[in-house]
Amino acid sequence: MEEGTTGIDWSGLSLPFDVGDLITSGNGLLGMIGGFVLVALAFIFVPKVITLIRQSFSAARGK
């Protein structure tokens, strides 16, 4: 056995899907839950944007 190998023969391994199938499945899953991802991002970033806008207006008013 060579150094760095695990001793398992992977040469006869075959999978029922290929890379294209995996990418297609991932895109389909993201398409189904994409709206929920956008809502989660909105809950994270909208308060930060509102704070930034308020601080910029208060800084401009203070000058």
Biopython code that builds the backbone (N, CA, C, O; Angstrom):
import numpy as np
from Bio.PDB.StructureBuilder import StructureBuilder

atoms = [
    (1, "MET", "N", (0.847, -1.179, 0.000)),
    (1, "MET", "CA", (0.000, 0.000, 0.000)),
    (1, "MET", "C", (0.891, 1.242, 0.000)),
    (1, "MET", "O", (1.885, 1.308, 0.724)),
    (2, "GLU", "N", (0.518, 2.228, -0.827)),
    (2, "GLU", "CA", (1.290, 3.456, -0.945)),
    (2, "GLU", "C", (0.981, 4.379, 0.222)),
    (2, "GLU", "O", (-0.063, 4.273, 0.865)),
    (3, "GLU", "N", (1.915, 5.285, 0.478)),
    (3, "GLU", "CA", (1.682, 6.258, 1.536)),
    (3, "GLU", "C", (0.587, 7.229, 1.113)),
    (3, "GLU", "O", (0.519, 7.622, -0.052)),
    (4, "GLY", "N", (-0.269, 7.615, 2.056)),
    (4, "GLY", "CA", (-1.326, 8.572, 1.777)),
    (4, "GLY", "C", (-2.610, 7.947, 1.272)),
    (4, "GLY", "O", (-3.584, 8.663, 1.040)),
    (5, "THR", "N", (-2.647, 6.631, 1.093)),
    (5, "THR", "CA", (-3.888, 5.982, 0.667)),
    (5, "THR", "C", (-4.563, 5.357, 1.862)),
    (5, "THR", "O", (-3.924, 5.086, 2.879)),
    (6, "THR", "N", (-5.859, 5.127, 1.741)),
    (6, "THR", "CA", (-6.624, 4.590, 2.856)),
    (6, "THR", "C", (-6.724, 3.079, 2.809)),
    (6, "THR", "O", (-7.165, 2.474, 3.787)),
    (7, "GLY", "N", (-6.337, 2.451, 1.725)),
    (7, "GLY", "CA", (-6.435, 1.018, 1.615)),
    (7, "GLY", "C", (-7.751, 0.547, 1.025)),
    (7, "GLY", "O", (-7.970, -0.656, 0.888)),
    (8, "ILE", "N", (-8.625, 1.466, 0.675)),
    (8, "ILE", "CA", (-9.918, 1.124, 0.073)),
    (8, "ILE", "C", (-9.805, 1.303, -1.430)),
    (8, "ILE", "O", (-9.309, 2.324, -1.905)),
    (9, "ASP", "N", (-10.264, 0.310, -2.175)),
    (9, "ASP", "CA", (-10.218, 0.369, -3.626)),
    (9, "ASP", "C", (-11.473, 1.075, -4.140)),
    (9, "ASP", "O", (-12.562, 0.501, -4.131)),
    (10, "TRP", "N", (-11.313, 2.323, -4.589)),
    (10, "TRP", "CA", (-12.441, 3.117, -5.076)),
    (10, "TRP", "C", (-12.633, 2.986, -6.580)),
    (10, "TRP", "O", (-13.521, 3.640, -7.127)),
    (11, "SER", "N", (-11.847, 2.175, -7.271)),
    (11, "SER", "CA", (-11.887, 2.123, -8.732)),
    (11, "SER", "C", (-13.197, 1.532, -9.265)),
    (11, "SER", "O", (-13.619, 1.886, -10.365)),
    (12, "GLY", "N", (-13.834, 0.659, -8.525)),
    (12, "GLY", "CA", (-15.075, 0.053, -9.008)),
    (12, "GLY", "C", (-16.328, 0.798, -8.578)),
    (12, "GLY", "O", (-17.441, 0.324, -8.806)),
    (13, "LEU", "N", (-16.159, 1.953, -7.963)),
    (13, "LEU", "CA", (-17.294, 2.715, -7.455)),
    (13, "LEU", "C", (-17.988, 3.452, -8.578)),
    (13, "LEU", "O", (-17.341, 4.121, -9.383)),
    (14, "SER", "N", (-19.298, 3.334, -8.633)),
    (14, "SER", "CA", (-20.077, 4.112, -9.601)),
    (14, "SER", "C", (-21.275, 4.716, -8.877)),
    (14, "SER", "O", (-21.912, 4.061, -8.052)),
    (15, "LEU", "N", (-21.568, 5.952, -9.191)),
    (15, "LEU", "CA", (-22.667, 6.660, -8.555)),
    (15, "LEU", "C", (-23.834, 6.767, -9.530)),
    (15, "LEU", "O", (-23.618, 6.812, -10.741)),
    (16, "PRO", "N", (-25.063, 6.810, -9.030)),
    (16, "PRO", "CA", (-26.223, 6.905, -9.921)),
    (16, "PRO", "C", (-26.486, 8.317, -10.452)),
    (16, "PRO", "O", (-27.492, 8.544, -11.124)),
    (17, "PHE", "N", (-25.603, 9.259, -10.161)),
    (17, "PHE", "CA", (-25.769, 10.634, -10.638)),
    (17, "PHE", "C", (-24.400, 11.189, -10.991)),
    (17, "PHE", "O", (-23.369, 10.673, -10.561)),
    (18, "ASP", "N", (-24.417, 12.254, -11.784)),
    (18, "ASP", "CA", (-23.162, 12.905, -12.128)),
    (18, "ASP", "C", (-23.198, 14.346, -11.633)),
    (18, "ASP", "O", (-24.140, 14.747, -10.949)),
    (19, "VAL", "N", (-22.198, 15.105, -11.969)),
    (19, "VAL", "CA", (-22.085, 16.483, -11.479)),
    (19, "VAL", "C", (-23.238, 17.339, -11.987)),
    (19, "VAL", "O", (-23.755, 18.176, -11.248)),
    (20, "GLY", "N", (-23.646, 17.143, -13.231)),
    (20, "GLY", "CA", (-24.764, 17.913, -13.784)),
    (20, "GLY", "C", (-26.056, 17.664, -13.031)),
    (20, "GLY", "O", (-26.822, 18.597, -12.788)),
    (21, "ASP", "N", (-26.308, 16.417, -12.659)),
    (21, "ASP", "CA", (-27.505, 16.105, -11.868)),
    (21, "ASP", "C", (-27.457, 16.773, -10.501)),
    (21, "ASP", "O", (-28.473, 17.256, -10.001)),
    (22, "LEU", "N", (-26.278, 16.799, -9.903)),
    (22, "LEU", "CA", (-26.127, 17.434, -8.592)),
    (22, "LEU", "C", (-26.376, 18.933, -8.667)),
    (22, "LEU", "O", (-27.034, 19.497, -7.793)),
    (23, "ILE", "N", (-25.860, 19.579, -9.697)),
    (23, "ILE", "CA", (-26.064, 21.021, -9.870)),
    (23, "ILE", "C", (-27.538, 21.316, -10.157)),
    (23, "ILE", "O", (-28.092, 22.281, -9.629)),
    (24, "THR", "N", (-28.168, 20.498, -10.984)),
    (24, "THR", "CA", (-29.588, 20.684, -11.285)),
    (24, "THR", "C", (-30.439, 20.542, -10.029)),
    (24, "THR", "O", (-31.369, 21.320, -9.817)),
    (25, "SER", "N", (-30.129, 19.563, -9.204)),
    (25, "SER", "CA", (-30.874, 19.373, -7.957)),
    (25, "SER", "C", (-30.673, 20.546, -7.003)),
    (25, "SER", "O", (-31.617, 21.007, -6.362)),
    (26, "GLY", "N", (-29.440, 21.019, -6.917)),
    (26, "GLY", "CA", (-29.164, 22.165, -6.049)),
    (26, "GLY", "C", (-29.890, 23.418, -6.498)),
    (26, "GLY", "O", (-30.408, 24.172, -5.675)),
    (27, "ASN", "N", (-29.929, 23.643, -7.812)),
    (27, "ASN", "CA", (-30.657, 24.803, -8.335)),
    (27, "ASN", "C", (-32.154, 24.668, -8.093)),
    (27, "ASN", "O", (-32.825, 25.650, -7.777)),
    (28, "GLY", "N", (-32.674, 23.464, -8.240)),
    (28, "GLY", "CA", (-34.092, 23.247, -7.972)),
    (28, "GLY", "C", (-34.442, 23.495, -6.519)),
    (28, "GLY", "O", (-35.469, 24.100, -6.214)),
    (29, "LEU", "N", (-33.582, 23.024, -5.619)),
    (29, "LEU", "CA", (-33.817, 23.246, -4.194)),
    (29, "LEU", "C", (-33.747, 24.727, -3.857)),
    (29, "LEU", "O", (-34.574, 25.227, -3.094)),
    (30, "LEU", "N", (-32.771, 25.434, -4.414)),
    (30, "LEU", "CA", (-32.668, 26.868, -4.174)),
    (30, "LEU", "C", (-33.859, 27.611, -4.768)),
    (30, "LEU", "O", (-34.312, 28.609, -4.207)),
    (31, "GLY", "N", (-34.364, 27.135, -5.893)),
    (31, "GLY", "CA", (-35.553, 27.749, -6.483)),
    (31, "GLY", "C", (-36.780, 27.588, -5.597)),
    (31, "GLY", "O", (-37.635, 28.472, -5.543)),
    (32, "MET", "N", (-36.865, 26.450, -4.900)),
    (32, "MET", "CA", (-38.019, 26.216, -4.023)),
    (32, "MET", "C", (-37.937, 27.028, -2.742)),
    (32, "MET", "O", (-38.961, 27.507, -2.255)),
    (33, "ILE", "N", (-36.746, 27.193, -2.185)),
    (33, "ILE", "CA", (-36.614, 27.889, -0.902)),
    (33, "ILE", "C", (-36.003, 29.275, -1.057)),
    (33, "ILE", "O", (-35.668, 29.917, -0.061)),
    (34, "GLY", "N", (-35.853, 29.747, -2.301)),
    (34, "GLY", "CA", (-35.219, 31.041, -2.548)),
    (34, "GLY", "C", (-35.940, 32.199, -1.889)),
    (34, "GLY", "O", (-35.299, 33.130, -1.400)),
    (35, "GLY", "N", (-37.253, 32.157, -1.870)),
    (35, "GLY", "CA", (-38.024, 33.225, -1.226)),
    (35, "GLY", "C", (-37.738, 33.315, 0.262)),
    (35, "GLY", "O", (-37.617, 34.406, 0.820)),
    (36, "PHE", "N", (-37.633, 32.153, 0.897)),
    (36, "PHE", "CA", (-37.334, 32.138, 2.330)),
    (36, "PHE", "C", (-35.924, 32.655, 2.598)),
    (36, "PHE", "O", (-35.686, 33.316, 3.608)),
    (37, "VAL", "N", (-35.002, 32.359, 1.709)),
    (37, "VAL", "CA", (-33.636, 32.861, 1.851)),
    (37, "VAL", "C", (-33.626, 34.385, 1.741)),
    (37, "VAL", "O", (-32.942, 35.062, 2.508)),
    (38, "LEU", "N", (-34.382, 34.920, 0.790)),
    (38, "LEU", "CA", (-34.438, 36.377, 0.636)),
    (38, "LEU", "C", (-35.078, 37.053, 1.842)),
    (38, "LEU", "O", (-34.630, 38.121, 2.259)),
    (39, "VAL", "N", (-36.112, 36.450, 2.402)),
    (39, "VAL", "CA", (-36.742, 37.024, 3.596)),
    (39, "VAL", "C", (-35.765, 37.008, 4.766)),
    (39, "VAL", "O", (-35.690, 37.975, 5.524)),
    (40, "ALA", "N", (-35.018, 35.921, 4.916)),
    (40, "ALA", "CA", (-34.027, 35.852, 6.001)),
    (40, "ALA", "C", (-32.955, 36.918, 5.825)),
    (40, "ALA", "O", (-32.548, 37.554, 6.797)),
    (41, "LEU", "N", (-32.495, 37.118, 4.593)),
    (41, "LEU", "CA", (-31.504, 38.160, 4.342)),
    (41, "LEU", "C", (-32.076, 39.545, 4.606)),
    (41, "LEU", "O", (-31.365, 40.432, 5.079)),
    (42, "ALA", "N", (-33.357, 39.735, 4.302)),
    (42, "ALA", "CA", (-33.989, 41.028, 4.573)),
    (42, "ALA", "C", (-34.034, 41.310, 6.075)),
    (42, "ALA", "O", (-33.787, 42.437, 6.503)),
    (43, "PHE", "N", (-34.351, 40.286, 6.876)),
    (43, "PHE", "CA", (-34.372, 40.484, 8.323)),
    (43, "PHE", "C", (-32.984, 40.791, 8.870)),
    (43, "PHE", "O", (-32.858, 41.446, 9.904)),
    (44, "ILE", "N", (-31.962, 40.334, 8.199)),
    (44, "ILE", "CA", (-30.599, 40.590, 8.664)),
    (44, "ILE", "C", (-30.124, 41.980, 8.247)),
    (44, "ILE", "O", (-29.551, 42.707, 9.058)),
    (45, "PHE", "N", (-30.359, 42.356, 6.976)),
    (45, "PHE", "CA", (-29.724, 43.561, 6.437)),
    (45, "PHE", "C", (-30.576, 44.823, 6.515)),
    (45, "PHE", "O", (-30.012, 45.918, 6.551)),
    (46, "VAL", "N", (-31.890, 44.729, 6.541)),
    (46, "VAL", "CA", (-32.728, 45.929, 6.548)),
    (46, "VAL", "C", (-32.505, 46.763, 7.813)),
    (46, "VAL", "O", (-32.390, 47.983, 7.696)),
    (47, "PRO", "N", (-32.439, 46.182, 9.005)),
    (47, "PRO", "CA", (-32.161, 47.035, 10.174)),
    (47, "PRO", "C", (-30.818, 47.761, 10.081)),
    (47, "PRO", "O", (-30.698, 48.894, 10.546)),
    (48, "LYS", "N", (-29.815, 47.125, 9.489)),
    (48, "LYS", "CA", (-28.522, 47.781, 9.332)),
    (48, "LYS", "C", (-28.611, 48.942, 8.348)),
    (48, "LYS", "O", (-27.983, 49.980, 8.558)),
    (49, "VAL", "N", (-29.375, 48.780, 7.287)),
    (49, "VAL", "CA", (-29.542, 49.854, 6.304)),
    (49, "VAL", "C", (-30.323, 51.013, 6.919)),
    (49, "VAL", "O", (-29.987, 52.175, 6.688)),
    (50, "ILE", "N", (-31.352, 50.712, 7.691)),
    (50, "ILE", "CA", (-32.136, 51.766, 8.342)),
    (50, "ILE", "C", (-31.256, 52.550, 9.315)),
    (50, "ILE", "O", (-31.335, 53.777, 9.366)),
    (51, "THR", "N", (-30.424, 51.857, 10.082)),
    (51, "THR", "CA", (-29.513, 52.530, 11.011)),
    (51, "THR", "C", (-28.531, 53.414, 10.257)),
    (51, "THR", "O", (-28.251, 54.534, 10.686)),
    (52, "LEU", "N", (-28.009, 52.927, 9.148)),
    (52, "LEU", "CA", (-27.076, 53.712, 8.341)),
    (52, "LEU", "C", (-27.738, 54.986, 7.817)),
    (52, "LEU", "O", (-27.133, 56.058, 7.847)),
    (53, "ILE", "N", (-28.975, 54.872, 7.339)),
    (53, "ILE", "CA", (-29.688, 56.040, 6.817)),
    (53, "ILE", "C", (-29.964, 57.046, 7.934)),
    (53, "ILE", "O", (-29.768, 58.247, 7.748)),
    (54, "ARG", "N", (-30.418, 56.562, 9.092)),
    (54, "ARG", "CA", (-30.689, 57.475, 10.202)),
    (54, "ARG", "C", (-29.441, 58.185, 10.683)),
    (54, "ARG", "O", (-29.480, 59.374, 10.997)),
    (55, "GLN", "N", (-28.332, 57.460, 10.741)),
    (55, "GLN", "CA", (-27.083, 58.099, 11.169)),
    (55, "GLN", "C", (-26.603, 59.126, 10.169)),
    (55, "GLN", "O", (-26.066, 60.162, 10.560)),
    (56, "SER", "N", (-26.783, 58.865, 8.895)),
    (56, "SER", "CA", (-26.343, 59.824, 7.895)),
    (56, "SER", "C", (-27.215, 61.099, 7.940)),
    (56, "SER", "O", (-26.697, 62.202, 7.766)),
    (57, "PHE", "N", (-28.514, 60.956, 8.170)),
    (57, "PHE", "CA", (-29.360, 62.130, 8.282)),
    (57, "PHE", "C", (-29.062, 62.928, 9.555)),
    (57, "PHE", "O", (-29.059, 64.159, 9.538)),
    (58, "SER", "N", (-28.812, 62.215, 10.654)),
    (58, "SER", "CA", (-28.509, 62.945, 11.894)),
    (58, "SER", "C", (-27.143, 63.631, 11.810)),
    (58, "SER", "O", (-26.960, 64.702, 12.389)),
    (59, "ALA", "N", (-26.198, 63.043, 11.111)),
    (59, "ALA", "CA", (-24.898, 63.676, 10.930)),
    (59, "ALA", "C", (-25.009, 64.892, 10.028)),
    (59, "ALA", "O", (-24.331, 65.894, 10.259)),
    (60, "ALA", "N", (-25.853, 64.824, 9.002)),
    (60, "ALA", "CA", (-26.030, 65.963, 8.098)),
    (60, "ALA", "C", (-26.781, 67.092, 8.813)),
    (60, "ALA", "O", (-26.516, 68.267, 8.557)),
    (61, "ARG", "N", (-27.696, 66.752, 9.689)),
    (61, "ARG", "CA", (-28.462, 67.750, 10.425)),
    (61, "ARG", "C", (-27.593, 68.442, 11.449)),
    (61, "ARG", "O", (-27.802, 69.619, 11.743)),
    (62, "GLY", "N", (-26.612, 67.729, 12.003)),
    (62, "GLY", "CA", (-25.747, 68.287, 13.031)),
    (62, "GLY", "C", (-24.734, 69.291, 12.502)),
    (62, "GLY", "O", (-24.173, 70.050, 13.293)),
    (63, "LYS", "N", (-24.482, 69.328, 11.229)),
    (63, "LYS", "CA", (-23.480, 70.242, 10.654)),
    (63, "LYS", "C", (-23.996, 71.640, 10.530)),
    (63, "LYS", "O", (-23.277, 72.525, 10.066)),
]
sb = StructureBuilder()
sb.init_structure("model")
sb.init_model(0)
sb.init_chain("A")
sb.init_seg("    ")
for serial, (resi, resn, name, xyz) in enumerate(atoms, 1):
    if name == "N":
        sb.init_residue(resn, " ", resi, " ")
    sb.init_atom(name, np.array(xyz, "f"), 0.0, 1.0, " ", f" {name:<3s}", serial, name[0])
structure = sb.get_structure()
